[in-house]
C-alpha cells in the first residue's frame, strides 16, 4: 500500500514538474498560434482588397488569400515549435527529402500549378472570354490552379490542363464574336439593292451589335455568283442563334424582293456531235 502511494506521489510530482517547466512555454505557443491566425486573417483582408484592385477573378482571389493565410500560420507554427524547444533542423531536412520525392512523383500536377500561376498573373484571358487553344474552343467558365474549363454551345464542357495552354498559340475572341456568313447572288442582281437589304436586316436584328459597326460587302466574284460577305459582331452567347436568324432573314427577304440566290451551274455545249463541258 505504501509502495502504491509512493508511486502515485512520484507521478504527481513529475506531472507538477512538467507543468512548471513546460506549462508557460505551451501557453506561449498557443498564444503564438492564435496570434498567427489573427494576423493571417488581417493580412488576408488586405490582400483581398489589393487583388480586387488588380481585377482578378473571385476564385483566384480566394485561392491566393487562402495560400497567404496558410503561409503566415505556418510561419507562426514554426515560432511556436521553437518556443517549445523542438529541434527544427532535422524536421526541415526530412521535409526537404520528402518534398523532393513528392515533386518527382507529381511533375504533371506541379507543372499545371506553375502554368496556372502564369495564367493568373499574366491574364491572357478572363472568365467569360471566348478562346481557341489546343484545337479546342469555347467560353471560359472557370480558371483554377490546375485547369481551365471551357463551355460549348451544346452545354458540354472541356477541361484543359493549364500546362497545355501556356506556351501554345492562343486566340482570344474576347466577349464578342464575328459572324462569317457568305451569300451568293446572280450576276444580274443589282448589288446595291442586295447590300441595302442586308444592311436593314442587320440593323433590325437585336442580337447584332451596333459597335463595332457590322461589316458587309462584295467579297468575291465567283464563277456563277457574286459572293456577298456578311460579318457583324454579336455577344458570345448569341453566336449560334444569330447565325441562324440572319441566314433565315436573308433567305426570306431575298425571296420576297426577287433577289436571286445563285446556284452552282454547269453549262454543256454540243459541237459536231461531241460533248464539251464548260
One Martini backbone bead per residue (centre of mass of N, CA, C, O) as a GRO file, in nm:
protein
  278
    1UNK     BB    1   0.060   0.062  -0.022
    2UNK     BB    2   0.303   0.251   0.008
    3UNK     BB    3   0.404   0.205  -0.283
    4UNK     BB    4   0.159   0.325  -0.427
    5UNK     BB    5   0.175   0.606  -0.298
    6UNK     BB    6   0.459   0.668  -0.396
    7UNK     BB    7   0.398   0.650  -0.700
    8UNK     BB    8   0.180   0.869  -0.702
    9UNK     BB    9   0.365   1.096  -0.601
   10UNK     BB   10   0.560   1.081  -0.841
   11UNK     BB   11   0.355   1.153  -1.061
   12UNK     BB   12   0.274   1.423  -0.945
   13UNK     BB   13   0.558   1.546  -0.945
   14UNK     BB   14   0.607   1.518  -1.251
   15UNK     BB   15   0.363   1.678  -1.345
   16UNK     BB   16   0.440   1.940  -1.198
   17UNK     BB   17   0.716   1.976  -1.329
   18UNK     BB   18   0.612   1.991  -1.625
   19UNK     BB   19   0.424   2.228  -1.581
   20UNK     BB   20   0.643   2.428  -1.492
   21UNK     BB   21   0.830   2.392  -1.747
   22UNK     BB   22   0.591   2.380  -1.999
   23UNK     BB   23   0.346   2.561  -1.955
   24UNK     BB   24   0.441   2.842  -2.049
   25UNK     BB   25   0.528   2.747  -2.333
   26UNK     BB   26   0.252   2.641  -2.420
   27UNK     BB   27   0.103   2.907  -2.384
   28UNK     BB   28   0.277   3.068  -2.583
   29UNK     BB   29   0.221   2.886  -2.830
   30UNK     BB   30  -0.084   2.940  -2.838
   31UNK     BB   31  -0.059   3.245  -2.871
   32UNK     BB   32   0.096   3.234  -3.137
   33UNK     BB   33  -0.125   3.088  -3.301
   34UNK     BB   34  -0.346   3.297  -3.261
   35UNK     BB   35  -0.186   3.529  -3.383
   36UNK     BB   36  -0.151   3.396  -3.662
   37UNK     BB   37  -0.454   3.386  -3.729
   38UNK     BB   38  -0.506   3.693  -3.710
   39UNK     BB   39  -0.289   3.785  -3.911
   40UNK     BB   40  -0.398   3.623  -4.151
   41UNK     BB   41  -0.671   3.768  -4.170
   42UNK     BB   42  -0.560   4.052  -4.206
   43UNK     BB   43  -0.388   3.992  -4.460
   44UNK     BB   44  -0.624   3.883  -4.631
   45UNK     BB   45  -0.782   4.149  -4.652
   46UNK     BB   46  -0.562   4.312  -4.789
   47UNK     BB   47  -0.524   4.122  -5.033
   48UNK     BB   48  -0.813   4.138  -5.137
   49UNK     BB   49  -0.810   4.441  -5.209
   50UNK     BB   50  -0.573   4.424  -5.406
   51UNK     BB   51  -0.702   4.211  -5.606
   52UNK     BB   52  -0.943   4.385  -5.683
   53UNK     BB   53  -0.770   4.606  -5.824
   54UNK     BB   54  -0.651   4.380  -6.032
   55UNK     BB   55  -0.900   4.209  -6.144
   56UNK     BB   56  -0.950   3.938  -6.023
   57UNK     BB   57  -1.087   3.657  -5.983
   58UNK     BB   58  -1.259   3.519  -5.728
   59UNK     BB   59  -1.120   3.240  -5.718
   60UNK     BB   60  -0.829   3.351  -5.714
   61UNK     BB   61  -0.848   3.525  -5.465
   62UNK     BB   62  -0.921   3.302  -5.264
   63UNK     BB   63  -0.667   3.129  -5.309
   64UNK     BB   64  -0.446   3.342  -5.238
   65UNK     BB   65  -0.548   3.404  -4.954
   66UNK     BB   66  -0.520   3.116  -4.841
   67UNK     BB   67  -0.217   3.084  -4.888
   68UNK     BB   68  -0.128   3.322  -4.712
   69UNK     BB   69  -0.252   3.219  -4.445
   70UNK     BB   70  -0.091   2.952  -4.432
   71UNK     BB   71   0.193   3.076  -4.428
   72UNK     BB   72   0.159   3.242  -4.170
   73UNK     BB   73   0.079   3.006  -3.985
   74UNK     BB   74   0.339   2.844  -4.035
   75UNK     BB   75   0.535   3.053  -3.915
   76UNK     BB   76   0.407   3.051  -3.629
   77UNK     BB   77   0.446   2.746  -3.581
   78UNK     BB   78   0.754   2.756  -3.578
   79UNK     BB   79   0.771   2.947  -3.334
   80UNK     BB   80   0.625   2.754  -3.138
   81UNK     BB   81   0.829   2.519  -3.157
   82UNK     BB   82   1.073   2.679  -3.063
   83UNK     BB   83   0.954   2.748  -2.781
   84UNK     BB   84   0.947   2.426  -2.703
   85UNK     BB   85   1.239   2.307  -2.815
   86UNK     BB   86   1.224   2.214  -3.104
   87UNK     BB   87   1.394   2.059  -3.350
   88UNK     BB   88   1.405   2.175  -3.695
   89UNK     BB   89   1.629   2.068  -3.879
   90UNK     BB   90   1.546   1.767  -3.909
   91UNK     BB   91   1.261   1.833  -4.010
   92UNK     BB   92   1.343   1.995  -4.262
   93UNK     BB   93   1.514   1.775  -4.393
   94UNK     BB   94   1.286   1.568  -4.419
   95UNK     BB   95   1.097   1.748  -4.587
   96UNK     BB   96   1.292   1.787  -4.825
   97UNK     BB   97   1.309   1.491  -4.912
   98UNK     BB   98   1.005   1.447  -4.944
   99UNK     BB   99   0.962   1.680  -5.150
  100UNK     BB  100   1.136   1.564  -5.378
  101UNK     BB  101   0.969   1.306  -5.419
  102UNK     BB  102   0.697   1.443  -5.473
  103UNK     BB  103   0.788   1.613  -5.718
  104UNK     BB  104   0.853   1.370  -5.903
  105UNK     BB  105   0.556   1.242  -5.878
  106UNK     BB  106   0.427   1.560  -5.950
  107UNK     BB  107   0.493   1.704  -6.224
  108UNK     BB  108   0.220   1.756  -6.362
  109UNK     BB  109   0.086   1.917  -6.133
  110UNK     BB  110   0.309   2.134  -6.103
  111UNK     BB  111   0.284   2.231  -6.393
  112UNK     BB  112  -0.008   2.333  -6.362
  113UNK     BB  113   0.049   2.536  -6.137
  114UNK     BB  114   0.253   2.711  -6.287
  115UNK     BB  115   0.059   2.776  -6.522
  116UNK     BB  116  -0.167   2.898  -6.348
  117UNK     BB  117   0.001   3.136  -6.241
  118UNK     BB  118   0.060   3.256  -6.516
  119UNK     BB  119  -0.236   3.312  -6.593
  120UNK     BB  120  -0.313   3.487  -6.346
  121UNK     BB  121  -0.083   3.717  -6.397
  122UNK     BB  122  -0.110   3.762  -6.721
  123UNK     BB  123  -0.398   3.748  -6.844
  124UNK     BB  124  -0.499   3.630  -7.145
  125UNK     BB  125  -0.768   3.563  -6.985
  126UNK     BB  126  -1.120   3.545  -6.903
  127UNK     BB  127  -1.405   3.518  -6.768
  128UNK     BB  128  -1.613   3.502  -7.073
  129UNK     BB  129  -1.427   3.429  -7.278
  130UNK     BB  130  -1.337   3.353  -7.617
  131UNK     BB  131  -1.148   3.061  -7.702
  132UNK     BB  132  -0.849   2.929  -7.877
  133UNK     BB  133  -0.708   2.600  -7.786
  134UNK     BB  134  -0.579   2.307  -7.850
  135UNK     BB  135  -0.823   2.244  -8.057
  136UNK     BB  136  -0.998   2.437  -7.876
  137UNK     BB  137  -1.326   2.582  -7.796
  138UNK     BB  138  -1.460   2.851  -7.582
  139UNK     BB  139  -1.601   2.941  -7.289
  140UNK     BB  140  -1.490   3.077  -7.003
  141UNK     BB  141  -1.572   2.942  -6.676
  142UNK     BB  142  -1.280   2.848  -6.551
  143UNK     BB  143  -1.000   2.930  -6.320
  144UNK     BB  144  -0.730   2.738  -6.214
  145UNK     BB  145  -0.439   2.593  -6.113
  146UNK     BB  146  -0.491   2.323  -6.303
  147UNK     BB  147  -0.740   2.445  -6.480
  148UNK     BB  148  -0.951   2.495  -6.776
  149UNK     BB  149  -1.290   2.588  -6.848
  150UNK     BB  150  -1.500   2.504  -7.120
  151UNK     BB  151  -1.781   2.617  -7.312
  152UNK     BB  152  -2.045   2.497  -7.499
  153UNK     BB  153  -2.335   2.519  -7.690
  154UNK     BB  154  -2.410   2.203  -7.595
  155UNK     BB  155  -2.335   2.211  -7.269
  156UNK     BB  156  -2.052   2.141  -7.272
  157UNK     BB  157  -1.724   2.043  -7.139
  158UNK     BB  158  -1.376   2.161  -7.119
  159UNK     BB  159  -1.077   2.027  -6.975
  160UNK     BB  160  -0.770   2.208  -6.940
  161UNK     BB  161  -0.461   2.186  -6.887
  162UNK     BB  162  -0.243   2.439  -6.823
  163UNK     BB  163   0.014   2.316  -6.974
  164UNK     BB  164  -0.156   2.330  -7.259
  165UNK     BB  165  -0.151   2.656  -7.275
  166UNK     BB  166   0.122   2.725  -7.210
  167UNK     BB  167   0.293   2.811  -7.517
  168UNK     BB  168   0.050   2.854  -7.685
  169UNK     BB  169  -0.166   2.938  -7.929
  170UNK     BB  170  -0.384   3.218  -7.871
  171UNK     BB  171  -0.739   3.279  -7.923
  172UNK     BB  172  -0.896   3.588  -7.839
  173UNK     BB  173  -1.232   3.710  -7.864
  174UNK     BB  174  -1.361   3.755  -7.607
  175UNK     BB  175  -1.716   3.870  -7.581
  176UNK     BB  176  -1.701   3.856  -7.898
  177UNK     BB  177  -1.835   3.774  -8.229
  178UNK     BB  178  -1.787   3.692  -8.572
  179UNK     BB  179  -1.954   3.657  -8.841
  180UNK     BB  180  -1.957   3.402  -9.130
  181UNK     BB  181  -2.129   3.509  -9.405
  182UNK     BB  182  -2.234   3.366  -9.725
  183UNK     BB  183  -2.377   3.511 -10.030
  184UNK     BB  184  -2.513   3.421 -10.348
  185UNK     BB  185  -2.559   3.613 -10.640
  186UNK     BB  186  -2.659   3.701 -10.923
  187UNK     BB  187  -2.528   3.888 -11.187
  188UNK     BB  188  -2.815   4.047 -11.236
  189UNK     BB  189  -2.787   4.184 -10.974
  190UNK     BB  190  -2.846   4.445 -10.761
  191UNK     BB  191  -2.613   4.506 -10.530
  192UNK     BB  192  -2.719   4.756 -10.379
  193UNK     BB  193  -2.984   4.628 -10.293
  194UNK     BB  194  -2.868   4.387 -10.136
  195UNK     BB  195  -2.705   4.561  -9.932
  196UNK     BB  196  -2.949   4.716  -9.820
  197UNK     BB  197  -3.096   4.470  -9.708
  198UNK     BB  198  -2.873   4.373  -9.516
  199UNK     BB  199  -2.862   4.628  -9.345
  200UNK     BB  200  -3.155   4.603  -9.238
  201UNK     BB  201  -3.125   4.325  -9.108
  202UNK     BB  202  -2.901   4.402  -8.903
  203UNK     BB  203  -3.056   4.638  -8.767
  204UNK     BB  204  -3.309   4.450  -8.673
  205UNK     BB  205  -3.117   4.280  -8.509
  206UNK     BB  206  -3.067   4.247  -8.162
  207UNK     BB  207  -2.786   4.081  -8.165
  208UNK     BB  208  -2.660   4.298  -8.318
  209UNK     BB  209  -2.402   4.503  -8.307
  210UNK     BB  210  -2.316   4.849  -8.328
  211UNK     BB  211  -2.047   4.787  -8.151
  212UNK     BB  212  -1.924   4.714  -8.394
  213UNK     BB  213  -1.954   4.766  -8.711
  214UNK     BB  214  -2.099   4.620  -8.951
  215UNK     BB  215  -1.986   4.383  -9.195
  216UNK     BB  216  -2.025   4.440  -9.556
  217UNK     BB  217  -1.984   4.280  -9.889
  218UNK     BB  218  -1.799   4.228 -10.161
  219UNK     BB  219  -1.584   3.937 -10.185
  220UNK     BB  220  -1.665   3.776 -10.465
  221UNK     BB  221  -1.607   3.652 -10.804
  222UNK     BB  222  -1.760   3.402 -10.914
  223UNK     BB  223  -1.860   3.186 -11.156
  224UNK     BB  224  -2.200   3.202 -11.060
  225UNK     BB  225  -2.137   3.447 -10.850
  226UNK     BB  226  -2.197   3.691 -10.600
  227UNK     BB  227  -2.015   3.740 -10.310
  228UNK     BB  228  -2.150   3.804  -9.989
  229UNK     BB  229  -2.040   3.950  -9.697
  230UNK     BB  230  -2.140   3.865  -9.350
  231UNK     BB  231  -1.986   4.048  -9.050
  232UNK     BB  232  -2.098   4.062  -8.762
  233UNK     BB  233  -2.142   4.136  -8.419
  234UNK     BB  234  -2.158   3.931  -8.119
  235UNK     BB  235  -2.236   3.777  -7.855
  236UNK     BB  236  -2.139   3.479  -7.752
  237UNK     BB  237  -2.431   3.355  -7.673
  238UNK     BB  238  -2.550   3.459  -7.979
  239UNK     BB  239  -2.416   3.316  -8.219
  240UNK     BB  240  -2.598   3.081  -8.317
  241UNK     BB  241  -2.866   3.239  -8.336
  242UNK     BB  242  -2.763   3.458  -8.533
  243UNK     BB  243  -2.698   3.282  -8.774
  244UNK     BB  244  -2.984   3.176  -8.816
  245UNK     BB  245  -3.140   3.447  -8.839
  246UNK     BB  246  -2.985   3.579  -9.073
  247UNK     BB  247  -3.022   3.358  -9.282
  248UNK     BB  248  -3.334   3.352  -9.279
  249UNK     BB  249  -3.381   3.652  -9.350
  250UNK     BB  250  -3.234   3.656  -9.619
  251UNK     BB  251  -3.401   3.443  -9.761
  252UNK     BB  252  -3.683   3.580  -9.730
  253UNK     BB  253  -3.615   3.865  -9.847
  254UNK     BB  254  -3.507   3.783 -10.123
  255UNK     BB  255  -3.765   3.639 -10.211
  256UNK     BB  256  -3.958   3.891 -10.181
  257UNK     BB  257  -3.744   4.073 -10.383
  258UNK     BB  258  -3.619   3.898 -10.618
  259UNK     BB  259  -3.347   3.780 -10.512
  260UNK     BB  260  -3.106   3.585 -10.650
  261UNK     BB  261  -2.985   3.280 -10.548
  262UNK     BB  262  -2.723   3.123 -10.646
  263UNK     BB  263  -2.636   2.841 -10.838
  264UNK     BB  264  -2.470   2.595 -10.940
  265UNK     BB  265  -2.321   2.570 -11.273
  266UNK     BB  266  -2.353   2.367 -11.587
  267UNK     BB  267  -2.233   2.393 -11.916
  268UNK     BB  268  -2.354   2.231 -12.217
  269UNK     BB  269  -2.196   2.165 -12.535
  270UNK     BB  270  -2.279   2.088 -12.877
  271UNK     BB  271  -2.017   1.968 -13.104
  272UNK     BB  272  -2.011   1.765 -13.358
  273UNK     BB  273  -2.134   1.532 -13.154
  274UNK     BB  274  -1.978   1.657 -12.914
  275UNK     BB  275  -1.891   1.694 -12.577
  276UNK     BB  276  -1.868   2.005 -12.395
  277UNK     BB  277  -1.736   2.128 -12.093
  278UNK     BB  278  -1.785   2.464 -11.911
   0.00000   0.00000   0.00000
